[in-house]
């Protein structure tokens, strides 16, 4: 055989090897599979604004983790991916969304804007995890604050990153107890587990801290169905109340404070959520010194780190209507990232055990998970509404011209309350 024959044969072998190598090269360049997070919230209906606001917060947190390279795991870094599922404000829709998320490959669910929905999800996830251990789910809760969820109804698969209702009520009552002129209070809330819990604990704590205060109204209203709060405002005024304590959120809060302003109510609102989603603009000047809100963090917390945090969010979402930022939602994603890396993978039990030990700090704000009941522990702050530009009010809310001046800071060890949880672990 002549040399040309061997040359051709050698060339054909090299070509064949090259063709075989291409699929492997393509596989090597395939991006790592994302770790999917399923957000189940009202993205339509009367509380759609709350769902969209939560999505922005969580999206920003996910973007921050991915910008630093994602979740560092032994097999290589993996990004987080946030997927939206619309619960339409209905428990059955939320359960349907949960099933869709499981089928889509998500193993981490996030929800918060309804304690009733959170309770339904906890029950469903408990049953699913027992029935299908290969596809176990974790539930990260950023806002469903009915106390029983980390007490008698606690679950190994559920982690709460917001202070529960009793903790928030205690923070508000820390302000009430110092107001000697306050003698008459009206309790008003949404008629479901969370709203009922707020009123129940408010009654209890008032009886202990301020037995001299008369409760002149104690009323629940349908959740998300009242379009005109004028009748409620009339009853508040007729009662002679000097203040209203309410856990209302979303449109139920905005419409309430607006109706009270228009009816001429000059008293104080002690709120869980009066610092956002249209409430300050709705009440206007009448709210100066009269709308009080409790939160895990407020934009006017007077530290350089806090200011940097808020400015960074507003750079990402500059529209005034998008000005709804919560530190706890950022700490939730940071805690999850920490837990995934400590677990060295996405095994649900391993991640849950790592999450029980979460201890994270972001822009000077620290939070840690209490393993006994999966209740996050962090400082709380109470703020009072004032006009932007006044001392302590550098930032306003949603372009309204009104912000919240911090009047009380409750350290984590003071905000912490005992738990009745008896955790069952796998």
N, C-alpha and C positions, 0 to 999 in steps of 0.2 A: 504494500500500500504506500502511496506517496504521502508526503507531508501535508498536502492540502486537505486530504481526507480527515486527518487528525485535527487539523485546525478547525475545519467545519464542525466536527463532532464536539470539540471543546467549546466552540461558540454556542452550539445548541444547548449544551449542559448549563452553561452560564446563564443563558436566556431563561431556561426552565427554572433554575434556582431563583433568579430574579422575580419570576412570576409567582413562585411559591412564597417568597418573602413579603410580597406586597400586602397580602391580607394581614400578616402579623404586624407589619408596620402600621397598617390602618388601625388595628386593635390597640396598639401601643399609644396611638394618638387620640383614642376615644376619650372624651372628658369623663371624669369620675361621676358616678351616679349621685345626684343630690340627695340630701336627707330631707324628706318631705314633711312639712308642717301643715296641718289642716286647720285653718281658721274657720270656725262655725259661728256665724253671727247674722244678725238682721242686716241684710244688704238691700232690703226693700221694705216698704211698709212704714208705719209711723215712727219707727226708731232706726231708720236706715242711716241717719246722720251719725248715730253712735257707732254703728258697724264700720262705716267708712273711716271715722276718726281713729278707731282701734287699728284698722288695717294700716293706716299711715304710720302709726307708732311702731307697729311690729315690722313693717317693711323697712323702716329706717334702721331698726336694730339688726335685722337680717343683713341688710346692705353693709353695715359696719363690720359684722363678723366675716362676711365674704370678702370685703375689701382687704382684710388682713390675711387672707389666704384660705379662709374657711375653717372647718373642723379638722384639726391635726390628728390623724389616726395612723396606726401602724402600717396599714396598706396604702397610705397616701391621704392627702387632705381631700375633704369632700365639702362642697358648698351646701348651704341651707337653701331650701326653696319653700316659699310661703304660698299656699294655694287657698283660694277663697271658696267657701260653701255657704249659700244663703239659707238661713233658718227661717226667714220671713217672720220672725218673732213668734214662732209656734214650736212647741215641744216636739210634735210629731215630725215636722219638717227637719228639726235639728237631728232627730234620731235617724231619719232617712239620709241626711247629710253625713252622719257618722258612718253609716253602712257604705256610702259611696266613697268616703275617704279611705276606709279599710280596703275596699276593692281596688282603689287607685294606688295602694302601696304605702299610704301614710301610716306611721305608728305613733305619732305625737299629735294630739288634738289641743287646740287652744280655744277657749271660750270664756265669757265672763258677764256679758250684759243681761243677765237674768239668773237669779238664784234658782228659780223653778226649773229652768232649762239645765243649769249645772247639775241639779239633783238628778234629773232624768238621765243625763249623760253619765254620771257616776254609776248609777244603777246598771245602765246598759253596758258600760265598759267592764264593770265587775263581772257580769254574767258572760260577756264575750271572752274575757281573758281566762275564765275558768273553762269555758267550752272549747276555745281555740288557742291553746298556749303557744302555737307557732306564730301567731299574729297578734300578740298582746299589744295593748295600747297604753299610752300614758296620757293623762289629762292635766294640762297646765292652765290654771284659772287665774286671771288677772283682775277680776272685778266682781264676781259673784260672792257676796259677803255675808250671806245668811250664816249665823254662827255654827249651826249644827253640822255644816259640811266638814269642819275640822274638829268636831266634838263627837257626839254620838253616832254621826253618819260618816265618820272619817274612813278613808280608803287608802290602801297602799299605793294605788294607781293615780291618786289625785293629789295635786300640789297647789296650794293657794298662795299667790304673791301679793295680794292686797290685805290690808288690815280688815278683820271682820267687823260686823256691825257693832258688836259690843265694845270693841276697841275704839272705834270711831265715836260712838256715843260718849264713852268715857272722856275722850279728848275734848269734845264739845262741852261736856258738863264741867270740865276744868275751867272753862270760861264762864259758864252760867253761874257757878258757885261764887264767883267774884263780883257779880252784878247785883249789889244789894237792892237796887231800885226795882228789879224785876220781881213781880208778884203774881202775874197771870200768864200762863202759857197754853197755847193751842197745839195739840198733836195731830198731824195730818200726814197720811201716807198711802201708798199704793197697796191694794188689797191682794197681796200674795206673800209668800214666805218671808222675803226680805223686808217689805214694808211693815209687816206685822211684827217682825223681830225688832225693828227700829223703835216702834212705839212701845212695845213691851219693855225693852231695856231702858228707854227714856223714862217711863213711869217708875221703874224700879230705882234708877239712879237719882231721879228727882226726889223720891221719897226718902232716900238716904242722905243726899247732900243738901237738898233744899226743901225740907218738909214745910217750910213757910210759903212755898210757891203753890198756887192753886192751878190745877189743870182744868181749864174752862172749856176745852173741846178735845175730843178724842175720836178721830174719824178716819175711815179707810174709803178709798174710791177705786173704781175699776182701773186696772192697769192699761194704759194706752188707749182708752176709749172715750175719755172726757174731752170734748172739743171746746167747752165753755166753762171756765172755772169761776165765772162771776158769782154764781150762787154760793160757792165755797168762800169766796172773798167776803161776801156779805155776812155770812155766818161768823167768820173770823172777827170782823169789825164789831158785829152785834155782841159778841161774847166779851168784849172789853180786853181781849188779849193784847199783851204788850210784845209778845214774841210767838213765832211759829217754829216748831221743830219738825223737819221733814226729811225723809230719805229719798224723796222724788228725784228722778233723773230724766234726761231726754226732754221730749216735748211736754211731759207731765210736769216738769219743773218750770220750764220756760213759760208755759201758758198760765201756771199758777202765779208766778211772781208778776207777770204782766197784768193779770186780772186784779191782783192785790194793789198794784200801783194805780191802776185806772179807777179802782174803787176808793182810793184815798187811805189805804192802810199805811200807818206811819211807824209800825213796829219793826222788830228785828226778825230776820229769818236765820235760824240755825240750820245749816244744810250740810249734806254730804257732797253735793255736786253743784253748788251755786256759783262756782268759779269758772264755768265753761258752757259750751254748746248753747249760746244765745242768751243765757240768763242775765249776765251783767248789762248787755245792751237793752234787754227787755225791761228791766227795772229802772235803769237810768239813774239820775241824781238822787232819787228816793232811796237808792240802795247804799249811798255813801254812809259808812259807819253802821249800816243796818243789815247787810248781808254778810253772814259769817260762814266760812267753809272750812272743812277739815280735809286734809290730803296727806299723802306720803311726801309730797314735795310741791312747792309753788314756785313760779318763775322769779318771784322777788325774794327768795331766800338769799340772804346777804353774804354770799361767798363768791370769790372769783371763779371757782370751779362751776358753781351753779349758773353763773352768768354765761360762761363759755358753753355749757351744755345747752342752755336755751337758745343762744345765738346760733349754735350749730344746727339745731332743729329748724329754726326759722330760715336759715340759709337753704336748707333742703326743701322746706315747704313755705315759701314766702307769702302765699296768699293769706290775708287775714282770716278768711273763712276756714282755713286749714290749721289754725292756731289751737291745737289741742294736743298737748304733750304730757305724758306721764312717765316719770322716772321708773316706776315699778315695772312697766312693760319692757323697758330697756334692761332692767336687772333680771327679769325673767329670761330673756334670750341669752344674756351673759351667763346666767346660772346653768341654762341648758347646755350651752357651748362648753362650759367648764365640766359638767357632768359627762357629756359625751366623750370628751378627751380623757377624763379620768377612767371611764369605763373601757376605753380602748376600742369602742365599737358601738353598735346600735342595739345590742341585746337589751330588751326592755327592762328586765329585772336588774341587770347590771347598771343601766343608766339610772333607774329609780334609786338604787342604793347609793349611787354617787350623788344624786340630786339631794338626798337626805342630808348630805354634808356640805351643801352649797354655801359658800361664803364669798361674796363678790363686792367689789367697790367700783363705782363708775362716777367720774367727775366729783369725787369727794363723798358720794352717798354710798353707804355700806348697807348690805342686807345679808341675813343668814337664814337658812332654813332650819326650823326646829323639827328634828327627826321624829319626835314623839307623836306629832299630829299633822306634819307637813304644812304648818302655818309659818309663812315667812315673817321674820321679825325685822323691823326697821323703825326709824324715827317717824313721828307724825308731826305735822305743823297745822296750826289754825291761823287763818287769815281773815281780815276784814276788808270789805270793798272800799276803795277810795279812788279819787281821781288820779290819773296818771300824771306824774311830775311832782306829786307831793312826796314828802320824806318817806322813804321806804317803798315807793311805788314807781320804780324805774320803767317797768314794763306793764302794758295794758293787756287785755284779753280780747282776741279776735278783732282788733282794730276799733274796739268800742270806746276807747278813751278812759276805761276803768280797769283797775288792776286790784290785786289783793296784797295788802301789807301784812306781813307775818307778825302776829301778836303773841304767839305762844309756840314753843317747840317742846315736844314730848320725846324724851330720849327712849331708845328701844327698850331698855330695861323697865321703864315706867309704863310704856305702852303695852308691854307683854301681859297677857292674862293667862290664868290656868286653863288646862284642857281636860275634858272628860273622855278623850279618845282612848279606845282600847284597840290599837292597831293590829290587824291580822296580816302577817307577812307570809309570802310564799316560801 
